[in-house]
Amino acid sequence: AFYMLGMVVGEAGGTTYREYIDAHLFGPLGLTGSSYCDERPIIPGRAEGYEVVEGQLMNDAYLSMNQPGAAGALCSTVLDLLSWSSALRGGQVVSTASYGQMTTSATLSDGSSTGYGFGLGLGSLEGNPRVSHGGGINGFNTMLAHYPESDLDVVVLSNTTGAHPGRIAETIAKWVHGIEVPAVLEERLAVEQLGAYVGVYELRPGLELTISVREEQLFAGATGQGEFRLRAQGNHVFIPTFDDAVRVVFAVDGDRAASLVLHQGGQETQGTRVR
């Protein structure tokens, strides 16, 4: 979708996407550290991307920037992204009305919220509204988040695939907002206790979360994704090994869980046991 929107922008502007953003965004906004990130030009200060393969740090796999286009071919800096965030909500990029649409969650036909506006993710952190978006491409992961009530911007850029800029950004925001970051526990539960959570939970049509027990440990795996271990925190709360900021909270009725709630990225996703 973003790739095609870039083509539309170029066509409507009578030029190419890269020339349009230089002339109408980067130049006027003074974003001197931002550009369409072609591979061949020497860009001062450009970071190399890396990935970890079988425990070894390696250069990221080659990817021509013609492939992602408007969906991920930009280079930028922390300072430029801070300026961009301010300009975007300050009426220097789009109108106030358009920004309002960007920060209003879409609604599905069943009335549920998508948690996503026009190109921006919408959520909260312990009651603090958040507007954010992350990104990922070969060798790089990023997160830009704005908290309107405290006027806080957090930018995290990583030049290693598999890093967790979203987790880092959220931890920084918690420090600033004075939110306690509790220690992650590893409570040991008997296999019989873990069995209460075993089952398949539907998060949305076509997406299920399967909970299983293996070697006296609880595991979860979403449709089409790999498994991860769940660490017991007490009171039917579990934290996955891949992200300490994520919570899976089970609602137990009798001797087994009837549903769960996945707390991730400021969103709460209900999962109902289907089998």
FENPEBEL-V726561 format. One record per backbone hydrogen bond with DSSP energy under -0.5 kcal/mol. NH is the residue of the N-H (numbers start at 1). CO is the residue of the C=O. If there is no record, write none. Layout:
BEGIN
NH & CO
NH & CO
END
This chain:
BEGIN
5 & 1
6 & 2
7 & 3
8 & 4
9 & 5
10 & 6
11 & 7
12 & 8
13 & 9
14 & 11
15 & 10
20 & 16
21 & 17
22 & 18
23 & 19
24 & 20
25 & 21
26 & 21
27 & 22
29 & 25
30 & 26
30 & 27
31 & 26
32 & 30
34 & 31
35 & 75
37 & 35
37 & 73
38 & 36
43 & 41
44 & 42
46 & 43
50 & 139
50 & 159
51 & 58
53 & 51
53 & 56
54 & 52
56 & 53
58 & 51
60 & 49
67 & 64
68 & 64
69 & 65
71 & 68
72 & 69
73 & 69
75 & 35
81 & 77
82 & 78
83 & 79
84 & 80
85 & 81
86 & 82
87 & 83
88 & 84
89 & 85
90 & 86
91 & 88
92 & 87
93 & 87
93 & 94
99 & 95
100 & 96
101 & 97
102 & 98
103 & 99
104 & 101
105 & 103
106 & 116
108 & 112
111 & 108
114 & 106
117 & 120
119 & 117
121 & 132
122 & 115
123 & 130
125 & 128
128 & 125
129 & 127
130 & 123
131 & 146
132 & 121
133 & 144
135 & 142
137 & 140
140 & 137
141 & 158
142 & 135
143 & 156
144 & 133
145 & 154
146 & 131
147 & 152
148 & 146
150 & 147
151 & 147
152 & 147
154 & 145
156 & 143
158 & 141
161 & 50
163 & 160
168 & 164
169 & 165
170 & 166
171 & 167
172 & 168
173 & 169
174 & 170
175 & 171
176 & 172
177 & 173
178 & 174
178 & 175
179 & 174
180 & 178
182 & 180
187 & 232
189 & 187
194 & 190
195 & 191
196 & 193
197 & 194
198 & 194
199 & 211
201 & 209
202 & 272
203 & 201
203 & 207
204 & 207
207 & 204
209 & 201
210 & 208
210 & 221
211 & 199
211 & 209
212 & 219
214 & 217
217 & 214
218 & 230
219 & 212
220 & 228
221 & 210
222 & 226
223 & 208
225 & 222
228 & 220
230 & 218
231 & 239
232 & 187
232 & 230
233 & 237
234 & 237
237 & 234
238 & 248
239 & 231
241 & 229
243 & 240
246 & 243
247 & 263
248 & 238
249 & 247
249 & 261
250 & 236
250 & 248
251 & 259
252 & 250
253 & 256
254 & 252
255 & 253
256 & 253
257 & 196
258 & 251
259 & 251
260 & 271
261 & 249
262 & 269
263 & 247
263 & 261
264 & 262
264 & 267
267 & 264
269 & 262
269 & 267
270 & 268
271 & 260
272 & 202
273 & 258
274 & 200
275 & 200
END
